[in-house]
């Protein structure tokens, strides 16, 4: 039995990790900046702890983590959202095992252009240029423009004419132009123990919240994708969680970007997550499996209630032994709506305003 601190209690994947660890006998503590994050309602949580925001109060955030680790004798710290970048920056100062890469590698993985330099010897790479060097504006529809640091595809410009591309034209130093690929989107989630693959799940995002985060996902497996991800992680001696966005074009697999944190694939590994972290096993999702974050799906796509298999789909929030998060998730949504109004941002943007890392 270990004492585990999970940060990012606002994320459904954190709830998934919490349940998996607790059901294997571990003591799970949660930390976040929000008052009513969804995972705090779980009966599997020893204690929920509010901490300062790393983006706005980095020193206070650092001290809070050190105090919590000491007070609760934490042995493992696992960040799940973008606070992972701030945690990685103080990794060597924390007296427990920290499940992230070092800060420099985390930044390289997160940066849309630099990551492709890391990945070019493993994956096919779409033609990509920094917007400072981009000149083909008259054919802008053939490209995807994205900030070098971003999340949820919230600022991505896809297939738009030149006049719709003002942001990358005005501040080209923070944007890239990437060849627009047409194919099948595949996402990968993986767990690593000092360069050893512990868990792997690939899935197709069937419905999204906005342009980015998947709310309905379908398990998917291809041996070549698995082997390429495995070689990449072993080469860079990855520690913790690593996710990829891929595009399958015919028989070629292109990598678009990387997120060195949790993503929805954790839901597909489910109760096997604890073994992925804390045993020598290698858990690989090969069978087809569908899951959804049903409330988020309905809020973004109300017509989905008429989807013929909606009622049959497994909801990641519902758990027969842990019903609190399901019944109180509305309070978590209300908090996000309040923060969105207060800070005059949309819900996706405000969900990361205190933890996002932009270089």
C-alpha positions as CSV (number, residue, x, y, z in Angstrom):
1,X,0.0,0.0,0.0
2,X,1.3,3.4,-1.1
3,X,0.3,7.0,-0.3
4,X,-0.4,8.7,-3.7
5,X,-1.1,12.4,-4.3
6,X,-3.0,13.1,-7.6
7,X,-3.1,16.7,-8.7
8,X,-5.8,17.9,-11.2
9,X,-8.9,16.7,-9.4
10,X,-11.0,18.6,-11.9
11,X,-10.4,16.0,-14.6
12,X,-12.4,12.9,-15.2
13,X,-9.2,11.0,-15.8
14,X,-8.1,11.8,-12.3
15,X,-11.2,10.3,-10.9
16,X,-10.4,7.2,-13.0
17,X,-6.9,7.0,-11.6
18,X,-8.2,7.6,-8.0
19,X,-10.6,4.7,-8.2
20,X,-8.1,2.3,-9.8
21,X,-5.4,3.0,-7.1
22,X,-7.8,2.9,-4.1
23,X,-9.4,-0.4,-5.2
24,X,-5.9,-1.9,-5.2
25,X,-5.4,-0.8,-1.6
26,X,-3.5,2.5,-2.1
27,X,-4.3,5.6,-0.1
28,X,-5.2,8.4,-2.5
29,X,-5.1,12.1,-1.8
30,X,-6.3,14.7,-4.2
31,X,-5.2,18.3,-4.8
32,X,-6.5,21.1,-7.0
33,X,-7.2,24.8,-7.0
34,X,-11.0,24.5,-7.6
35,X,-13.5,24.3,-4.8
36,X,-15.7,21.6,-6.3
37,X,-13.7,19.5,-8.7
38,X,-15.4,16.3,-9.8
39,X,-13.0,13.8,-8.2
40,X,-13.4,15.3,-4.7
41,X,-16.8,13.6,-4.4
42,X,-15.2,10.2,-4.7
43,X,-15.6,7.9,-1.6
44,X,-12.1,6.5,-2.5
45,X,-10.4,9.7,-1.6
46,X,-8.6,10.0,1.8
47,X,-8.7,13.8,1.6
48,X,-9.2,16.6,-0.9
49,X,-6.8,19.5,-0.5
50,X,-6.9,23.0,-2.2
51,X,-3.6,24.4,-3.3
52,X,-2.5,27.7,-4.9
53,X,-2.5,28.0,-8.7
54,X,0.9,27.3,-10.2
55,X,0.5,29.8,-13.0
56,X,-0.3,32.7,-10.8
57,X,1.3,31.7,-7.5
58,X,4.2,29.3,-8.4
59,X,6.2,29.7,-5.1
60,X,3.1,29.2,-3.0
61,X,2.2,26.2,-5.1
62,X,5.6,24.7,-4.6
63,X,5.5,25.1,-0.9
64,X,2.0,23.7,-0.7
65,X,3.1,20.5,-2.4
66,X,6.2,20.1,-0.2
67,X,4.0,20.5,2.9
68,X,1.4,18.0,1.7
69,X,4.0,15.4,0.8
70,X,5.5,15.8,4.2
71,X,2.3,15.9,6.2
72,X,0.7,12.9,4.5
73,X,3.9,10.9,3.9
74,X,3.2,10.9,0.2
75,X,5.4,8.3,-1.7
76,X,4.1,9.1,-5.3
77,X,3.0,12.3,-6.9
78,X,1.1,11.9,-10.2
79,X,0.1,15.2,-11.9
80,X,-2.7,14.7,-14.5
81,X,-3.3,18.0,-16.2
82,X,-1.0,20.9,-17.3
83,X,0.2,21.5,-13.7
84,X,2.5,18.6,-14.7
85,X,4.9,21.2,-16.2
86,X,5.1,23.2,-13.0
87,X,5.6,20.0,-11.0
88,X,8.4,18.8,-13.3
89,X,10.2,22.1,-12.7
90,X,10.5,21.3,-9.0
91,X,10.7,17.5,-9.4
92,X,14.1,17.3,-7.8
93,X,13.0,19.3,-4.8
94,X,10.1,17.0,-3.8
95,X,10.8,14.1,-1.4
96,X,8.8,11.5,-3.3
97,X,8.7,9.8,-6.6
98,X,7.3,12.3,-9.2
99,X,5.7,10.8,-12.2
100,X,6.9,13.3,-14.9
101,X,9.8,13.8,-17.1
102,X,12.3,16.5,-16.3
103,X,11.2,20.0,-17.1
104,X,13.4,20.5,-20.2
105,X,12.1,17.4,-21.9
106,X,8.5,18.3,-20.9
107,X,8.8,21.6,-22.7
108,X,10.2,20.0,-25.8
109,X,7.4,17.4,-25.9
110,X,4.7,20.1,-25.4
111,X,6.1,22.6,-28.0
112,X,4.4,21.8,-31.3
113,X,7.5,22.4,-33.5
114,X,10.2,21.1,-31.2
115,X,8.3,17.9,-30.5
116,X,8.3,17.1,-34.3
117,X,12.1,17.3,-34.2
118,X,12.1,14.6,-31.4
119,X,9.6,12.5,-33.3
120,X,10.9,12.6,-36.9
121,X,13.0,9.4,-36.6
122,X,10.0,7.4,-35.3
123,X,6.8,8.7,-37.0
124,X,5.8,10.3,-40.3
125,X,5.8,14.0,-39.9
126,X,3.5,16.5,-41.7
127,X,5.3,19.4,-43.4
128,X,5.5,22.1,-40.7
129,X,7.0,25.6,-40.6
130,X,7.2,28.3,-38.0
131,X,4.9,31.1,-39.2
132,X,7.9,33.4,-39.2
133,X,9.1,31.5,-42.3
134,X,5.6,30.8,-43.8
135,X,4.8,32.6,-47.1
136,X,2.0,30.6,-48.8
137,X,-0.8,32.7,-47.3
138,X,-2.9,32.7,-50.5
139,X,-3.3,28.9,-50.0
140,X,-4.0,29.1,-46.3
141,X,-6.9,26.6,-46.6
142,X,-4.3,23.9,-47.2
143,X,-2.8,24.3,-43.8
144,X,-3.5,24.1,-40.1
145,X,-2.3,27.0,-37.9
146,X,-1.8,26.5,-34.2
147,X,0.1,28.2,-31.3
148,X,3.2,26.4,-30.4
149,X,1.8,26.0,-26.8
150,X,-1.9,25.3,-26.7
151,X,-4.5,22.7,-25.6
152,X,-7.9,21.4,-26.6
153,X,-7.3,22.7,-30.2
154,X,-9.1,25.8,-28.9
155,X,-7.1,28.3,-31.0
156,X,-6.4,26.1,-34.0
157,X,-7.3,27.5,-37.4
158,X,-8.2,24.7,-39.9
159,X,-8.9,25.1,-43.6
160,X,-9.6,28.8,-43.5
161,X,-8.8,31.5,-46.1
162,X,-6.0,34.1,-45.5
163,X,-8.4,36.7,-44.1
164,X,-9.3,34.3,-41.3
165,X,-5.7,33.8,-40.2
166,X,-5.0,37.2,-38.6
167,X,-3.7,35.8,-35.3
168,X,-0.7,33.9,-36.8
169,X,0.0,36.7,-39.2
170,X,0.1,39.3,-36.4
171,X,2.2,37.3,-34.0
172,X,4.0,34.7,-36.2
173,X,6.7,34.0,-33.7
174,X,4.2,32.0,-31.5
175,X,2.6,30.0,-34.3
176,X,3.3,27.1,-36.7
177,X,1.8,26.3,-40.1
178,X,1.3,22.6,-40.6
179,X,0.2,20.7,-43.8
180,X,-3.5,19.8,-43.5
181,X,-3.9,16.1,-43.5
182,X,-7.1,14.3,-44.3
183,X,-7.5,10.9,-42.6
184,X,-8.6,9.1,-39.5
185,X,-7.7,10.8,-36.2
186,X,-6.2,8.4,-33.6
187,X,-5.2,9.3,-30.0
188,X,-2.8,7.4,-27.8
189,X,-2.4,7.3,-24.1
190,X,0.6,5.6,-22.5
191,X,2.2,5.1,-19.0
192,X,5.9,4.8,-18.5
193,X,8.1,3.6,-15.6
194,X,11.6,5.1,-16.3
195,X,11.5,4.1,-20.0
196,X,9.6,0.9,-19.5
197,X,6.1,0.8,-21.0
198,X,3.5,0.1,-18.4
199,X,0.2,0.8,-20.2
200,X,-1.0,1.6,-23.7
201,X,-4.5,2.5,-25.1
202,X,-5.3,4.0,-28.4
203,X,-8.7,5.4,-29.4
204,X,-10.7,7.3,-31.9
205,X,-12.3,10.5,-30.7
206,X,-15.9,10.1,-31.9
207,X,-17.3,13.3,-30.3
208,X,-15.5,16.3,-28.9
209,X,-16.0,19.3,-26.6
210,X,-15.3,22.0,-29.1
211,X,-12.5,21.2,-31.4
212,X,-10.4,19.3,-28.9
213,X,-11.1,17.2,-25.9
214,X,-12.8,13.9,-26.6
215,X,-16.1,13.2,-24.8
216,X,-16.9,9.9,-26.6
217,X,-14.1,7.6,-27.5
218,X,-13.8,4.2,-29.1
219,X,-10.9,1.8,-28.5
220,X,-8.6,1.2,-31.4
221,X,-5.5,-0.9,-31.9
222,X,-2.8,-1.2,-34.7
223,X,0.4,-3.0,-34.0
224,X,2.6,-0.5,-35.9
225,X,1.3,2.4,-33.8
226,X,2.0,0.4,-30.6
227,X,5.5,-0.4,-31.7
228,X,6.4,3.1,-32.8
229,X,5.1,4.6,-29.5
230,X,7.1,2.0,-27.6
231,X,10.3,2.8,-29.4
232,X,9.8,6.5,-28.9
233,X,9.2,6.2,-25.1
234,X,12.1,3.8,-24.6
235,X,14.5,6.1,-26.6
236,X,13.6,9.2,-24.5
237,X,13.3,7.2,-21.2
238,X,9.8,8.6,-20.6
239,X,8.5,8.7,-17.0
240,X,4.8,9.1,-16.2
241,X,2.1,9.7,-18.7
242,X,2.5,10.5,-22.4
243,X,-0.2,11.1,-25.1
244,X,-0.1,11.6,-28.8
245,X,-2.5,12.9,-31.5
246,X,-2.0,11.0,-34.7
247,X,-3.5,11.0,-38.2
248,X,-3.9,7.7,-40.1
249,X,-3.7,8.5,-43.9
250,X,-4.0,5.3,-45.9
251,X,-1.3,3.1,-44.5
252,X,0.8,5.9,-43.1
253,X,0.7,7.1,-39.5
254,X,1.5,10.8,-39.0
255,X,2.1,12.3,-35.6
256,X,0.6,15.8,-35.1
257,X,1.5,16.7,-31.5
258,X,2.1,15.3,-28.0
259,X,0.7,15.9,-24.5
260,X,3.0,14.7,-21.7
261,X,0.0,14.3,-19.3
262,X,-3.2,12.3,-18.9
263,X,-5.8,12.0,-21.7
264,X,-9.1,10.0,-22.2
265,X,-7.3,6.8,-22.9
266,X,-6.9,6.3,-19.1
267,X,-10.7,5.6,-19.0
268,X,-10.2,2.6,-21.4
269,X,-7.5,1.1,-19.2
270,X,-9.8,1.6,-16.2
271,X,-9.1,-0.8,-13.3
272,X,-5.8,-1.9,-14.9
273,X,-4.3,1.6,-14.3
274,X,-2.8,0.7,-11.0
275,X,-0.9,-2.3,-12.5
276,X,0.4,0.0,-15.3
277,X,2.1,2.2,-12.7
278,X,3.1,-0.1,-9.8
279,X,3.9,-3.5,-11.3
280,X,6.2,-4.9,-14.0
281,X,3.2,-5.7,-16.2
282,X,2.6,-4.2,-19.6
283,X,-1.1,-3.6,-20.1
284,X,-2.1,-3.1,-23.7
285,X,-5.7,-2.4,-24.8
286,X,-6.3,-4.5,-27.9
287,X,-10.0,-5.1,-27.7
288,X,-12.6,-2.6,-28.9
289,X,-14.1,-0.7,-26.1
290,X,-16.3,2.4,-26.1
291,X,-16.8,4.9,-23.2
292,X,-18.1,8.5,-22.9
293,X,-18.3,11.4,-20.5
294,X,-22.0,11.6,-21.0
295,X,-22.8,15.0,-19.3
296,X,-20.0,16.8,-21.2
297,X,-21.3,15.1,-24.4
298,X,-24.8,16.3,-23.9
299,X,-23.8,19.8,-22.9
300,X,-21.8,20.1,-26.1
301,X,-24.1,18.1,-28.4
302,X,-27.7,18.0,-26.8
303,X,-29.0,16.1,-29.8
304,X,-26.8,13.1,-28.8
305,X,-29.6,12.0,-26.4
306,X,-31.2,10.5,-29.6
307,X,-28.0,8.6,-30.6
308,X,-29.2,5.0,-30.7
309,X,-26.5,3.6,-28.5
310,X,-26.3,6.5,-26.1
311,X,-28.1,4.8,-23.2
312,X,-25.9,1.7,-23.6
313,X,-22.6,3.5,-23.6
314,X,-20.6,3.2,-20.4
315,X,-20.3,6.6,-18.6
316,X,-16.9,7.2,-17.1
317,X,-18.3,9.2,-14.2
318,X,-20.8,6.5,-13.1
319,X,-19.5,3.8,-10.8
320,X,-21.8,1.5,-8.7
321,X,-19.4,1.7,-5.7
322,X,-18.6,5.4,-6.1
323,X,-21.8,7.3,-7.0
324,X,-21.0,10.7,-5.5
325,X,-19.1,12.1,-8.5
326,X,-22.1,11.2,-10.8
327,X,-24.7,12.8,-8.6
328,X,-22.6,15.9,-7.7
329,X,-21.0,16.5,-11.1
330,X,-23.5,19.3,-11.8
331,X,-21.9,21.3,-9.0
332,X,-18.5,21.0,-10.7
333,X,-20.0,22.2,-13.9
334,X,-21.7,25.2,-12.1
335,X,-18.3,26.2,-10.7
336,X,-16.8,26.2,-14.2
337,X,-19.7,28.3,-15.5
338,X,-19.2,30.7,-12.6
339,X,-15.5,31.0,-13.3
340,X,-16.2,31.5,-17.0
341,X,-18.5,34.4,-16.3
342,X,-16.2,35.9,-13.7
343,X,-13.1,35.8,-16.0
344,X,-15.0,36.4,-19.2
345,X,-13.7,33.2,-20.9
346,X,-15.4,30.2,-22.3
347,X,-15.6,27.0,-20.2
348,X,-12.7,25.2,-21.9
349,X,-10.4,28.2,-21.5
350,X,-11.3,28.8,-17.9
351,X,-10.8,25.1,-17.0
352,X,-7.1,25.6,-17.5
353,X,-6.5,29.3,-16.8
354,X,-4.7,28.5,-13.5
355,X,-2.6,25.6,-14.6
356,X,-1.8,26.0,-18.3
357,X,1.8,26.2,-19.5
358,X,2.6,28.5,-22.4
359,X,6.4,28.4,-22.3
